[in-house]
Amino acid sequence: MICHIAIDGPSGAGKSTIAKLLSKKMDIMYLDTGAMYRALALKAIRLGIDTTDIEKVTDLLKELDIQIEYKDGQQKILLDGEDVSDKIRTDEVSMGASNVSAIPAVRKRLVELQQNIAASKSVVMDGRDIGTHVLPHAALKIFLTASARVRAERRYKELSEKGLLTKNFEELEKEIELRDYNDSHREASPLKQAEDAILLDTSCLTIDEVVDRILEIARMKGLTNVL
């Protein structure tokens, strides 16, 4: 049985962390769609291309080589053969990813790749338009959210622990609010909750509590037979 689970939500809501844990619990593939957009943004930045330049970013699609591999149970993102899994997690790349994801040609190309991967296998996929656009017929759709302040706190802690902190808390919070606005107001597949998605506010929940709630919902839907 092929089972598709879509997890959407704004930046910092915990989508990737939750999706990874959920995929392990259910023993199905995890696909981080945001990493694809981040890889393209990194390529543009390295070439000195403004990530809001529609024409130049679209041209990059002609020679774009993004591969997803799994090593020791971890998803690796390869850009032109280079493992950039850590390099795509900076604030600069985060904003760049938000910019390139608003370009229709970019979304069309990457959505095709995502749908091809999901065509023949069960997946947990997270992003901003998975339930509304990429996997509209997913068996389970979850929309994760949290206040901008809580998400900024999480981001601040994450960057601090990785030694990548370059901005103060207020700057991170404003950046998250700006990205929320950009993602929800873009013309191509804007961030929004699918009509049949279940809303989960993670502001006051631990990661394990969120995973447990989603697993409970999956059991109610009879999806545990994918195990």
Backbone as a chain_set.jsonl record, in Angstrom:
{"seq": "MICHIAIDGPSGAGKSTIAKLLSKKMDIMYLDTGAMYRALALKAIRLGIDTTDIEKVTDLLKELDIQIEYKDGQQKILLDGEDVSDKIRTDEVSMGASNVSAIPAVRKRLVELQQNIAASKSVVMDGRDIGTHVLPHAALKIFLTASARVRAERRYKELSEKGLLTKNFEELEKEIELRDYNDSHREASPLKQAEDAILLDTSCLTIDEVVDRILEIARMKGLTNVL", "coords": {"N": [[0.836, -1.199, 0.0], [0.616, 2.156, -0.948], [1.356, 5.059, 0.774], [0.788, 8.421, 1.306], [1.854, 11.209, 3.104], [1.298, 14.487, 3.908], [2.9, 17.339, 5.101], [2.554, 20.559, 5.962], [3.33, 24.085, 6.458], [4.463, 27.185, 8.016], [7.819, 28.669, 7.999], [10.037, 27.339, 10.416], [8.173, 26.006, 11.961], [8.595, 23.447, 12.628], [8.38, 21.445, 10.781], [10.226, 19.807, 9.21], [11.712, 18.409, 11.174], [9.657, 17.035, 12.523], [8.572, 15.576, 10.39], [10.708, 13.896, 9.688], [11.0, 12.282, 11.99], [8.496, 11.109, 12.036], [8.52, 9.644, 9.664], [10.382, 7.704, 10.297], [9.109, 6.389, 12.393], [6.942, 5.309, 11.043], [8.195, 3.924, 9.148], [8.613, 4.742, 6.455], [9.593, 6.57, 3.49], [11.212, 9.754, 3.819], [10.898, 12.983, 2.481], [12.453, 15.951, 2.048], [11.314, 18.653, 0.794], [11.854, 21.362, 0.863], [14.595, 21.514, 0.951], [15.355, 21.206, -1.657], [14.683, 23.627, -2.896], [16.331, 25.253, -1.418], [18.814, 24.341, -2.262], [18.882, 25.191, -4.914], [18.782, 27.939, -4.457], [21.236, 28.276, -3.159], [22.97, 27.684, -5.248], [22.466, 29.842, -6.965], [23.291, 31.998, -5.339], [26.024, 31.42, -5.049], [26.846, 31.896, -7.61], [26.574, 34.54, -7.795], [24.084, 35.533, -8.41], [21.107, 37.354, -8.121], [18.578, 36.223, -6.053], [16.004, 36.977, -6.531], [15.826, 37.53, -9.135], [14.072, 36.705, -11.726], [14.461, 35.867, -14.433], [17.232, 35.112, -14.612], [17.433, 33.186, -12.566], [15.629, 31.305, -13.487], [16.976, 30.498, -15.764], [18.964, 28.973, -14.616], [17.789, 26.553, -14.179], [18.123, 25.017, -16.409], [20.545, 23.749, -16.23], [20.474, 22.552, -13.817], [21.358, 20.342, -11.278], [20.22, 18.392, -9.021], [20.313, 16.022, -6.551], [18.99, 13.462, -4.469], [20.052, 11.586, -1.803], [20.367, 8.771, 0.422], [22.058, 8.159, 3.35], [23.243, 6.207, 5.892], [20.732, 6.367, 7.012], [20.133, 9.035, 6.828], [18.996, 11.889, 5.03], [20.617, 13.194, 2.223], [21.534, 16.066, 0.428], [22.534, 16.646, -2.76], [24.256, 18.873, -4.752], [25.108, 19.472, -7.928], [26.719, 17.245, -7.654], [27.975, 17.681, -5.231], [27.833, 17.359, -1.706], [25.668, 19.271, -0.046], [24.242, 19.468, 2.245], [24.577, 20.665, 4.802], [25.406, 23.234, 4.138], [23.205, 24.507, 3.05], [21.687, 25.51, 5.083], [21.878, 28.093, 6.103], [20.98, 31.506, 7.087], [20.999, 33.262, 4.933], [20.656, 31.58, 2.731], [18.175, 30.569, 3.397], [16.41, 32.775, 3.087], [16.894, 33.175, 0.407], [15.854, 30.829, -0.652], [13.16, 31.213, -0.172], [12.698, 33.259, -1.942], [13.326, 32.142, -4.534], [11.458, 30.125, -4.616], [9.141, 31.39, -5.179], [9.047, 31.732, -7.849], [7.369, 30.806, -10.696], [8.32, 28.939, -12.737], [10.339, 27.612, -11.416], [9.0, 26.324, -9.317], [7.36, 24.639, -10.823], [9.216, 22.897, -12.053], [10.526, 21.667, -9.826], [8.392, 20.607, -8.39], [7.527, 18.66, -10.143], [9.672, 16.88, -9.966], [9.386, 16.089, -7.296], [6.854, 14.87, -7.312], [7.353, 12.766, -9.037], [9.079, 11.219, -7.509], [7.355, 10.431, -5.475], [5.515, 8.911, -6.807], [5.726, 6.123, -6.912], [6.109, 5.185, -4.357], [5.688, 5.103, -0.756], [5.594, 8.101, 1.116], [6.642, 10.653, 3.423], [6.18, 13.927, 3.194], [7.318, 17.239, 3.423], [6.648, 20.766, 3.383], [5.478, 23.77, 1.875], [3.352, 23.775, 0.183], [2.46, 21.205, -0.083], [0.162, 19.625, 0.607], [-1.766, 21.096, -0.753], [-0.95, 21.294, -3.389], [1.341, 19.69, -4.357], [0.933, 17.004, -3.38], [-2.012, 16.546, -3.587], [-3.865, 14.539, -3.103], [-3.131, 13.232, -0.835], [-3.147, 10.838, 1.813], [-3.122, 11.673, 4.42], [-3.101, 14.874, 5.751], [-1.338, 17.402, 7.309], [-1.206, 20.524, 8.927], [1.181, 22.374, 10.259], [1.806, 24.83, 12.731], [3.0, 27.746, 14.53], [3.61, 30.414, 16.826], [5.216, 33.42, 15.625], [7.186, 34.342, 17.331], [7.859, 32.112, 18.93], [8.841, 30.449, 16.934], [11.028, 31.942, 16.139], [12.567, 31.803, 18.431], [13.211, 29.092, 18.432], [14.706, 28.948, 16.101], [16.814, 30.65, 16.742], [18.041, 29.235, 18.823], [18.769, 26.889, 17.456], [20.619, 27.837, 15.496], [22.53, 28.914, 17.182], [23.52, 26.661, 18.516], [24.728, 25.379, 16.398], [26.711, 27.076, 15.781], [26.283, 29.041, 13.908], [25.108, 31.459, 14.199], [24.379, 34.7, 13.268], [22.828, 36.873, 13.598], [20.754, 38.945, 15.736], [18.101, 38.159, 18.102], [15.767, 39.687, 17.574], [16.116, 40.418, 14.91], [15.975, 37.935, 13.676], [13.347, 37.252, 14.245], [11.911, 39.211, 12.824], [12.715, 38.523, 10.28], [11.55, 36.021, 9.962], [8.851, 36.741, 10.052], [8.735, 38.264, 7.727], [9.306, 36.323, 5.825], [7.098, 34.672, 6.168], [5.101, 36.354, 5.194], [5.926, 36.663, 2.515], [5.809, 33.995, 1.605], [3.092, 33.387, 1.883], [1.872, 35.181, 0.211], [2.806, 34.888, -2.341], [2.489, 34.402, -5.889], [2.63, 31.893, -7.131], [1.514, 28.869, -6.053], [0.881, 29.57, -3.146], [1.59, 29.623, 0.439], [-0.713, 27.948, 2.326], [-3.353, 26.533, 4.3], [-4.56, 23.367, 3.468], [-7.914, 22.5, 2.627], [-8.742, 20.063, 3.681], [-6.859, 19.526, 5.574], [-5.388, 18.902, 8.8], [-5.091, 21.061, 11.469], [-2.345, 21.819, 13.528], [-1.095, 23.381, 16.264], [2.053, 24.005, 17.304], [3.221, 25.495, 19.275], [3.164, 25.193, 22.11], [3.882, 22.59, 22.435], [5.916, 19.652, 22.743], [8.398, 18.124, 20.612], [8.086, 15.315, 20.557], [5.473, 15.103, 21.485], [4.021, 16.23, 19.402], [4.588, 14.445, 17.307], [3.441, 12.114, 18.37], [0.741, 12.848, 18.403], [0.199, 13.09, 15.675], [0.643, 10.466, 14.858], [-1.415, 9.236, 16.228], [-3.6, 10.297, 14.895], [-3.11, 9.194, 12.401], [-3.507, 6.492, 12.961], [-6.224, 6.523, 13.514], [-7.153, 6.997, 11.012], [-6.584, 4.669, 9.832], [-4.062, 4.189, 8.823], [-1.861, 2.894, 9.813], [-1.245, 0.483, 8.786], [0.765, 0.672, 7.004], [3.089, 0.162, 8.144]], "CA": [[0.0, 0.0, 0.0], [1.346, 3.417, -0.993], [0.774, 6.034, 1.699], [1.38, 9.754, 1.213], [1.536, 12.102, 4.209], [1.723, 15.852, 3.595], [3.035, 18.217, 6.26], [2.808, 21.933, 5.532], [3.371, 25.084, 7.511], [5.454, 28.251, 7.836], [9.204, 28.424, 8.4], [10.281, 27.234, 11.843], [7.08, 25.347, 12.68], [9.05, 22.118, 13.014], [7.957, 20.492, 9.751], [11.258, 18.833, 8.836], [12.01, 17.569, 12.336], [8.502, 16.163, 12.743], [8.444, 14.663, 9.244], [11.778, 12.898, 9.784], [10.671, 11.34, 13.055], [7.299, 10.39, 11.623], [8.891, 8.674, 8.632], [11.059, 6.589, 10.971], [8.103, 5.655, 13.164], [6.072, 4.6, 10.113], [9.08, 3.188, 8.256], [8.447, 5.135, 5.056], [10.576, 7.556, 3.045], [11.036, 11.186, 4.101], [11.415, 13.852, 1.425], [12.523, 17.354, 2.448], [11.189, 19.427, -0.453], [12.466, 22.674, 1.042], [16.025, 21.402, 0.671], [15.542, 21.369, -3.098], [14.663, 25.064, -3.156], [17.531, 25.795, -0.79], [19.958, 23.991, -3.104], [18.846, 26.109, -6.052], [19.146, 29.262, -3.947], [22.678, 28.249, -2.913], [23.633, 27.747, -6.547], [22.34, 31.219, -7.433], [24.138, 32.839, -4.495], [27.414, 31.144, -5.39], [27.128, 32.478, -8.929], [26.363, 35.982, -7.71], [22.79, 35.858, -9.007], [20.078, 37.797, -7.193], [17.566, 35.167, -6.013], [14.716, 37.52, -6.967], [15.93, 37.746, -10.581], [13.308, 35.61, -12.329], [15.065, 35.379, -15.672], [18.504, 34.434, -14.37], [17.2, 31.983, -11.761], [14.984, 30.345, -14.388], [18.027, 29.964, -16.639], [19.733, 27.98, -13.87], [17.078, 25.282, -14.229], [18.594, 24.269, -17.572], [21.716, 22.964, -15.855], [20.331, 22.206, -12.401], [21.574, 18.932, -10.954], [19.945, 18.151, -7.61], [20.077, 14.614, -6.281], [18.719, 13.127, -3.071], [20.577, 10.277, -1.447], [20.21, 8.425, 1.829], [23.262, 7.54, 3.879], [23.089, 5.948, 7.324], [19.4, 6.799, 7.413], [20.022, 10.491, 6.726], [18.846, 12.408, 3.677], [21.688, 14.067, 1.78], [21.216, 16.84, -0.764], [23.703, 16.833, -3.609], [24.14, 19.919, -5.763], [26.197, 19.269, -8.88], [27.584, 16.194, -7.124], [28.523, 18.064, -3.92], [26.925, 17.259, -0.571], [25.484, 20.623, 0.502], [23.227, 19.308, 3.284], [24.784, 21.655, 5.866], [25.598, 24.564, 3.547], [21.927, 25.126, 2.671], [20.927, 25.844, 6.285], [22.184, 29.441, 6.594], [19.89, 32.469, 6.947], [21.04, 33.816, 3.576], [20.055, 30.587, 1.841], [16.756, 30.476, 3.77], [15.698, 33.856, 2.399], [17.033, 32.918, -1.025], [14.918, 29.758, -0.982], [11.837, 31.828, -0.195], [12.62, 34.041, -3.178], [13.274, 31.307, -5.74], [10.249, 29.302, -4.587], [8.031, 32.206, -5.676], [9.152, 31.772, -9.307], [6.544, 29.715, -11.24], [9.088, 27.925, -13.467], [11.082, 26.851, -10.415], [8.053, 25.447, -8.632], [6.91, 23.622, -11.775], [10.284, 21.916, -12.234], [10.791, 20.916, -8.61], [7.193, 19.837, -8.056], [7.569, 17.48, -11.015], [10.641, 15.955, -9.368], [8.802, 15.575, -6.057], [5.752, 13.966, -7.65], [7.944, 11.563, -9.631], [9.602, 10.411, -6.406], [6.238, 9.893, -4.701], [4.615, 8.139, -7.669], [5.801, 4.675, -6.724], [6.482, 4.794, -2.999], [5.104, 5.845, 0.359], [6.479, 9.177, 1.549], [6.241, 11.766, 4.27], [6.759, 15.062, 2.484], [6.983, 18.502, 4.076], [6.905, 21.975, 2.604], [4.484, 24.826, 2.053], [2.198, 23.546, -0.69], [2.395, 19.771, -0.34], [-1.226, 19.185, 0.641], [-2.602, 21.846, -1.694], [-0.479, 21.254, -4.777], [2.239, 18.585, -4.712], [0.235, 15.738, -3.107], [-3.385, 16.94, -3.232], [-4.667, 13.38, -2.715], [-2.45, 12.558, 0.275], [-4.058, 10.182, 2.755], [-3.128, 12.465, 5.65], [-2.53, 16.208, 5.589], [-1.166, 18.123, 8.566], [-0.688, 21.89, 8.797], [1.83, 22.757, 11.516], [2.062, 26.251, 12.89], [3.455, 28.206, 15.85], [3.75, 31.867, 16.769], [6.478, 33.876, 15.056], [8.168, 34.455, 18.418], [8.304, 30.76, 19.279], [9.656, 29.954, 15.825], [12.291, 32.682, 16.18], [13.322, 31.233, 19.554], [13.732, 27.802, 17.982], [15.732, 29.221, 15.104], [17.947, 31.242, 17.457], [18.698, 28.137, 19.534], [19.367, 25.991, 16.464], [21.799, 28.47, 14.919], [23.528, 29.059, 18.245], [24.124, 25.35, 18.754], [25.538, 25.013, 15.236], [27.745, 28.088, 15.591], [25.97, 29.765, 12.671], [24.324, 32.641, 14.551], [24.95, 35.956, 12.769], [21.845, 37.936, 13.822], [20.154, 38.9, 17.06], [16.779, 37.551, 18.124], [14.777, 40.552, 16.934], [16.314, 40.327, 13.461], [15.47, 36.634, 13.249], [11.884, 37.277, 14.318], [11.432, 40.018, 11.701], [12.988, 37.75, 9.075], [10.52, 34.98, 9.9], [7.596, 37.4, 9.702], [8.831, 38.638, 6.312], [9.207, 35.102, 5.026], [5.692, 34.262, 6.246], [4.344, 37.211, 4.276], [6.31, 36.323, 1.14], [5.329, 32.654, 1.271], [1.628, 33.346, 1.814], [1.38, 36.125, -0.798], [3.372, 34.646, -3.66], [1.492, 34.03, -6.893], [2.715, 30.462, -7.424], [1.292, 27.947, -4.929], [1.161, 30.214, -1.855], [1.423, 28.857, 1.667], [-2.041, 27.998, 2.929], [-3.799, 25.248, 4.81], [-5.496, 22.663, 2.599], [-9.232, 22.41, 3.259], [-8.876, 18.808, 4.416], [-5.697, 19.343, 6.449], [-5.625, 19.049, 10.235], [-4.232, 22.104, 12.024], [-1.694, 21.539, 14.81], [-0.264, 24.476, 16.743], [3.138, 23.377, 18.079], [3.829, 26.493, 20.168], [3.302, 24.709, 23.485], [4.051, 21.144, 22.4], [7.257, 19.143, 22.477], [8.481, 17.392, 19.344], [7.504, 13.987, 20.753], [4.023, 15.252, 21.623], [3.478, 16.468, 18.059], [4.688, 13.173, 16.578], [2.444, 11.2, 18.939], [-0.593, 13.279, 17.97], [0.041, 12.75, 14.259], [0.521, 9.009, 14.788], [-2.763, 8.905, 16.693], [-4.496, 10.636, 13.784], [-2.859, 8.198, 11.356], [-4.168, 5.248, 13.377], [-7.67, 6.735, 13.36], [-7.423, 6.922, 9.584], [-6.248, 3.342, 9.379], [-2.826, 4.24, 8.03], [-0.757, 2.194, 10.466], [-0.921, -0.758, 8.072], [1.929, 0.866, 6.128], [4.244, -0.259, 8.929]], "C": [[0.868, 1.245, 0.0], [0.624, 4.435, -0.124], [1.515, 7.362, 1.587], [0.903, 10.611, 2.382], [2.137, 13.469, 3.913], [1.755, 16.7, 4.859], [3.439, 19.605, 5.769], [2.859, 22.875, 6.722], [4.456, 26.106, 7.259], [6.841, 27.848, 8.316], [9.323, 28.358, 9.917], [9.187, 26.549, 12.642], [7.452, 23.935, 13.112], [8.728, 21.041, 11.998], [8.993, 19.407, 9.48], [11.565, 17.869, 9.976], [10.893, 16.558, 12.572], [8.389, 15.128, 11.635], [9.489, 13.555, 9.302], [11.444, 11.835, 10.827], [9.465, 10.483, 12.673], [7.636, 9.311, 10.597], [9.582, 7.457, 9.26], [10.058, 5.727, 11.724], [7.249, 4.786, 12.243], [6.864, 3.791, 9.089], [8.775, 3.451, 6.782], [9.409, 6.288, 4.749], [10.21, 8.982, 3.46], [11.644, 11.994, 2.971], [11.306, 15.305, 1.849], [12.496, 18.215, 1.184], [11.861, 20.795, -0.343], [13.949, 22.661, 0.718], [16.315, 21.584, -0.812], [15.598, 22.85, -3.468], [15.899, 25.738, -2.56], [18.768, 25.525, -1.653], [20.031, 24.916, -4.314], [19.261, 27.513, -5.617], [20.647, 29.345, -3.704], [23.446, 28.37, -4.221], [23.615, 29.186, -7.082], [23.274, 32.146, -6.657], [25.611, 32.652, -4.846], [27.821, 31.778, -6.721], [26.905, 33.989, -8.948], [25.062, 36.437, -8.327], [21.795, 36.245, -7.919], [18.949, 36.765, -7.218], [16.164, 35.67, -6.363], [14.704, 37.775, -8.469], [15.3, 36.555, -11.31], [13.996, 35.019, -13.553], [16.335, 34.576, -15.417], [18.333, 33.154, -13.55], [16.554, 30.899, -12.625], [16.005, 29.71, -15.321], [18.832, 28.866, -15.94], [19.089, 26.591, -13.934], [17.576, 24.391, -15.365], [19.757, 23.347, -17.205], [21.661, 22.529, -14.391], [20.462, 20.706, -12.181], [21.427, 18.754, -9.446], [19.598, 16.687, -7.432], [19.828, 14.424, -4.788], [19.193, 11.715, -2.805], [20.356, 10.039, 0.045], [21.436, 7.658, 2.285], [23.126, 7.42, 5.386], [21.762, 6.493, 7.848], [19.161, 8.289, 7.326], [19.89, 10.922, 5.268], [19.978, 13.369, 3.368], [21.265, 14.779, 0.497], [22.498, 17.105, -1.538], [23.406, 17.874, -4.674], [25.35, 19.809, -6.675], [27.219, 18.27, -8.333], [28.175, 16.472, -5.765], [27.467, 17.94, -2.829], [26.834, 18.641, 0.091], [24.46, 20.618, 1.636], [23.353, 20.329, 4.412], [24.847, 23.082, 5.315], [24.288, 25.27, 3.201], [21.121, 25.591, 3.88], [21.242, 27.227, 6.859], [20.985, 30.366, 6.391], [19.828, 33.022, 5.526], [20.368, 32.855, 2.596], [18.561, 30.444, 2.143], [15.937, 31.535, 3.055], [15.755, 33.658, 0.892], [16.054, 31.855, -1.485], [13.498, 30.296, -1.065], [11.644, 32.597, -1.496], [12.465, 33.153, -4.413], [12.001, 30.466, -5.786], [9.03, 30.064, -5.097], [8.015, 32.279, -7.198], [8.409, 30.571, -9.903], [7.33, 28.599, -11.93], [9.859, 27.029, -12.507], [10.153, 25.852, -9.735], [7.604, 24.319, -9.564], [7.953, 22.505, -11.89], [10.469, 21.046, -10.99], [9.585, 20.093, -8.151], [7.138, 18.569, -8.896], [8.519, 16.428, -10.444], [10.053, 15.296, -8.121], [7.695, 14.571, -6.344], [6.269, 12.672, -8.275], [8.466, 10.62, -8.547], [8.467, 9.712, -5.664], [5.33, 8.956, -5.507], [4.593, 6.649, -7.351], [6.148, 4.24, -5.311], [5.763, 5.643, -1.951], [6.095, 6.907, 0.813], [5.807, 10.069, 2.583], [6.941, 12.957, 3.641], [6.359, 16.358, 3.194], [7.374, 19.687, 3.208], [5.869, 23.036, 2.906], [3.253, 24.651, 1.177], [2.029, 22.059, -1.004], [0.939, 19.292, -0.403], [-2.122, 19.88, -0.37], [-2.213, 21.631, -3.143], [0.326, 20.012, -5.145], [1.553, 17.225, -4.544], [-1.207, 16.035, -2.677], [-4.269, 15.783, -2.784], [-4.01, 12.587, -1.582], [-3.463, 11.998, 1.266], [-4.185, 10.965, 4.061], [-2.422, 13.788, 5.401], [-2.509, 16.915, 6.945], [-0.635, 19.513, 8.272], [-0.155, 22.304, 10.157], [2.027, 24.259, 11.575], [2.557, 26.525, 14.306], [3.615, 29.714, 15.723], [5.12, 32.237, 16.213], [7.563, 33.959, 16.128], [8.724, 33.09, 18.808], [9.205, 30.213, 18.18], [11.013, 30.653, 15.781], [13.176, 32.141, 17.308], [13.958, 29.908, 19.15], [14.889, 28.004, 17.001], [16.996, 29.768, 15.763], [18.755, 30.147, 18.165], [19.43, 27.214, 18.564], [20.658, 26.566, 15.897], [22.911, 28.623, 15.947], [24.265, 27.746, 18.469], [25.038, 24.917, 17.612], [26.667, 26.013, 14.967], [27.535, 28.917, 14.346], [25.197, 31.058, 12.932], [25.032, 33.923, 14.11], [24.019, 37.146, 13.013], [21.289, 37.828, 15.233], [18.722, 38.369, 16.955], [15.743, 38.378, 17.376], [14.885, 40.483, 15.415], [15.767, 39.014, 12.92], [13.939, 36.616, 13.237], [11.297, 38.067, 13.144], [11.621, 39.267, 10.383], [11.929, 36.664, 8.883], [9.177, 35.585, 9.498], [7.576, 37.796, 8.233], [8.679, 37.412, 5.426], [7.773, 34.57, 5.036], [4.868, 35.046, 5.228], [4.64, 36.829, 2.831], [5.721, 34.981, 0.713], [3.816, 32.605, 1.092], [1.046, 34.276, 0.747], [1.963, 35.911, -2.194], [2.276, 34.157, -4.611], [1.456, 32.524, -7.131], [2.584, 29.63, -6.151], [1.624, 28.565, -3.572], [0.935, 29.286, -0.674], [0.004, 29.046, 2.183], [-2.438, 26.594, 3.363], [-4.792, 24.624, 3.839], [-6.817, 22.502, 3.354], [-9.387, 21.155, 4.103], [-7.674, 18.511, 5.308], [-6.084, 19.566, 7.909], [-4.608, 20.03, 10.804], [-3.678, 21.691, 13.38], [-0.793, 22.716, 15.166], [0.782, 23.881, 17.678], [3.773, 24.301, 19.105], [4.107, 25.958, 21.57], [3.478, 23.194, 23.553], [5.508, 20.769, 22.174], [7.224, 18.393, 21.147], [7.802, 16.034, 19.469], [5.98, 14.054, 20.863], [3.368, 15.46, 20.262], [3.47, 15.165, 17.254], [3.622, 12.204, 17.068], [1.034, 11.567, 18.479], [-0.836, 12.9, 16.51], [-0.118, 11.243, 14.089], [-0.869, 8.565, 15.23], [-3.782, 9.177, 15.587], [-4.358, 9.607, 12.662], [-3.558, 6.878, 11.693], [-5.684, 5.36, 13.19], [-8.077, 6.633, 11.892], [-7.077, 5.559, 8.991], [-4.973, 3.267, 8.579], [-1.664, 3.464, 8.649], [-0.415, 0.885, 9.756], [0.194, -0.576, 7.071], [3.188, 0.423, 6.848], [4.733, -1.642, 8.503]], "O": [[1.756, 1.387, 0.842], [-0.58, 4.645, -0.272], [2.733, 7.414, 1.755], [-0.298, 10.729, 2.627], [3.342, 13.592, 3.693], [0.772, 16.776, 5.596], [4.529, 19.794, 5.231], [2.484, 22.518, 7.838], [5.29, 25.914, 6.375], [7.011, 26.813, 8.96], [8.783, 29.207, 10.627], [9.255, 26.508, 13.87], [6.719, 23.297, 13.868], [8.795, 19.852, 12.31], [8.672, 18.219, 9.516], [11.665, 16.66, 9.768], [11.15, 15.374, 12.792], [8.142, 13.95, 11.896], [9.187, 12.401, 8.999], [11.586, 10.638, 10.576], [9.426, 9.285, 12.953], [7.103, 8.203, 10.651], [9.391, 6.326, 8.814], [10.139, 4.499, 11.704], [6.875, 3.67, 12.603], [6.293, 3.069, 8.272], [8.69, 2.527, 5.972], [9.966, 6.9, 5.661], [9.039, 9.361, 3.45], [12.769, 11.73, 2.545], [10.204, 15.835, 1.994], [13.537, 18.472, 0.579], [12.373, 21.324, -1.329], [14.503, 23.664, 0.267], [17.388, 22.057, -1.186], [16.449, 23.275, -4.25], [16.442, 26.681, -3.138], [19.655, 26.371, -1.762], [21.11, 25.37, -4.693], [20.002, 28.195, -6.326], [21.269, 30.364, -4.005], [24.454, 29.073, -4.295], [24.622, 29.682, -7.586], [23.964, 32.977, -7.247], [26.359, 33.626, -4.929], [28.978, 32.144, -6.928], [27.032, 34.633, -9.989], [24.934, 37.595, -8.726], [21.658, 35.545, -6.915], [18.417, 36.461, -8.286], [15.235, 34.871, -6.481], [13.684, 38.19, -9.019], [15.941, 35.518, -11.484], [14.098, 33.799, -13.684], [16.493, 33.479, -15.952], [19.005, 32.155, -13.806], [16.89, 29.721, -12.508], [15.913, 28.523, -15.634], [19.322, 27.942, -16.588], [19.767, 25.578, -13.762], [17.467, 23.167, -15.298], [19.928, 22.287, -17.807], [22.684, 22.179, -13.801], [19.771, 19.907, -12.811], [22.381, 18.94, -8.691], [18.692, 16.172, -8.088], [20.387, 15.138, -3.956], [18.795, 10.769, -3.485], [20.181, 10.978, 0.821], [21.809, 6.644, 1.695], [22.919, 8.416, 6.079], [21.675, 7.005, 8.964], [18.093, 8.765, 7.711], [20.573, 10.399, 4.388], [20.269, 14.263, 4.162], [20.704, 14.161, -0.409], [23.433, 17.718, -1.021], [22.422, 17.767, -5.406], [26.483, 20.028, -6.245], [28.424, 18.43, -8.523], [28.818, 15.597, -5.186], [26.329, 18.372, -3.013], [27.791, 19.115, 0.703], [23.877, 21.655, 1.95], [22.342, 20.81, 4.924], [24.389, 24.023, 5.963], [24.26, 26.494, 3.073], [19.98, 26.024, 3.722], [20.896, 27.498, 8.009], [20.08, 30.052, 5.618], [18.744, 33.226, 4.978], [19.599, 33.278, 1.734], [17.767, 30.22, 1.229], [14.89, 31.233, 2.482], [14.787, 33.937, 0.184], [15.486, 31.955, -2.573], [12.722, 29.883, -1.926], [10.559, 32.588, -2.079], [11.582, 33.381, -5.24], [11.516, 30.131, -6.866], [8.004, 29.46, -5.411], [7.078, 32.825, -7.781], [8.786, 29.429, -9.64], [7.029, 27.424, -11.722], [10.015, 25.832, -12.751], [10.486, 24.676, -9.597], [7.481, 23.172, -9.134], [7.619, 21.322, -11.833], [10.558, 19.823, -11.095], [9.745, 19.009, -7.589], [6.74, 17.514, -8.401], [8.209, 15.237, -10.438], [10.206, 14.091, -7.916], [7.611, 13.534, -5.686], [5.691, 11.605, -8.068], [8.323, 9.401, -8.64], [8.592, 8.552, -5.271], [4.471, 8.285, -4.936], [3.565, 5.99, -7.504], [6.447, 3.069, -5.077], [5.297, 6.747, -2.231], [7.296, 6.648, 0.889], [4.585, 10.217, 2.614], [8.169, 12.988, 3.565], [5.19, 16.548, 3.527], [8.308, 19.615, 2.409], [5.433, 23.187, 4.047], [2.229, 25.298, 1.398], [1.517, 21.697, -2.063], [0.541, 18.63, -1.361], [-3.128, 19.317, -0.799], [-3.048, 21.769, -4.037], [0.026, 19.353, -6.14], [1.585, 16.394, -5.451], [-1.573, 15.796, -1.526], [-5.306, 16.003, -2.157], [-4.303, 11.406, -1.397], [-4.501, 12.607, 1.524], [-5.222, 10.924, 4.723], [-1.295, 13.824, 4.906], [-3.527, 17.011, 7.631], [0.28, 19.674, 7.464], [-0.919, 22.553, 11.09], [2.375, 24.886, 10.574], [2.536, 25.645, 15.167], [3.743, 30.231, 14.613], [6.07, 31.461, 16.316], [8.73, 33.677, 15.855], [9.931, 32.938, 18.993], [10.223, 29.583, 18.466], [12.023, 30.043, 15.432], [14.392, 32.035, 17.15], [15.111, 29.638, 19.488], [15.909, 27.318, 17.067], [18.109, 29.398, 15.391], [19.985, 30.134, 18.113], [20.565, 26.807, 18.814], [21.672, 25.872, 15.823], [24.09, 28.479, 15.625], [25.49, 27.725, 18.596], [26.002, 24.18, 17.823], [27.471, 25.829, 14.053], [28.493, 29.442, 13.779], [24.69, 31.681, 11.999], [26.155, 34.194, 14.535], [24.359, 38.283, 12.685], [21.341, 36.766, 15.853], [18.204, 38.158, 15.859], [14.932, 37.832, 16.627], [13.873, 40.489, 14.714], [15.172, 38.975, 11.844], [13.318, 36.043, 12.341], [10.309, 37.649, 12.542], [10.789, 39.364, 9.481], [11.473, 36.424, 7.766], [8.448, 35.004, 8.695], [6.548, 37.686, 7.565], [8.003, 37.46, 4.399], [7.291, 34.07, 4.019], [4.05, 34.483, 4.5], [3.725, 36.689, 2.019], [5.203, 34.842, -0.395], [3.312, 31.865, 0.246], [-0.134, 34.175, 0.413], [1.655, 36.66, -3.12], [1.275, 33.578, -4.187], [0.386, 31.945, -7.313], [3.447, 29.684, -5.276], [2.563, 28.12, -2.913], [0.198, 28.304, -0.762], [-0.427, 30.169, 2.444], [-1.922, 25.599, 2.854], [-5.755, 25.273, 3.43], [-6.827, 22.383, 4.58], [-10.078, 21.17, 5.122], [-7.491, 17.376, 5.749], [-7.002, 20.33, 8.207], [-3.402, 19.847, 10.637], [-4.42, 21.271, 14.267], [0.163, 23.011, 14.448], [0.443, 23.318, 18.719], [4.761, 23.932, 19.74], [5.157, 26.235, 22.149], [3.253, 22.584, 24.598], [6.244, 21.484, 21.495], [6.156, 18.071, 20.628], [7.031, 15.641, 18.594], [5.28, 13.161, 20.386], [2.289, 14.929, 19.998], [2.479, 14.827, 16.606], [2.968, 11.542, 16.261], [0.225, 10.684, 18.197], [-1.923, 12.451, 16.147], [-0.918, 10.79, 13.271], [-1.434, 7.626, 14.668], [-4.705, 8.392, 15.369], [-5.346, 9.199, 12.051], [-4.13, 6.229, 10.817], [-6.338, 4.409, 12.762], [-9.197, 6.235, 11.571], [-7.257, 5.328, 7.796], [-4.814, 2.378, 7.743], [-0.589, 3.391, 8.055], [0.586, 0.247, 10.08], [0.556, -1.515, 6.362], [4.248, 0.318, 6.231], [5.703, -2.154, 9.063]]}, "num_chains": 1, "name": "protein.A"}
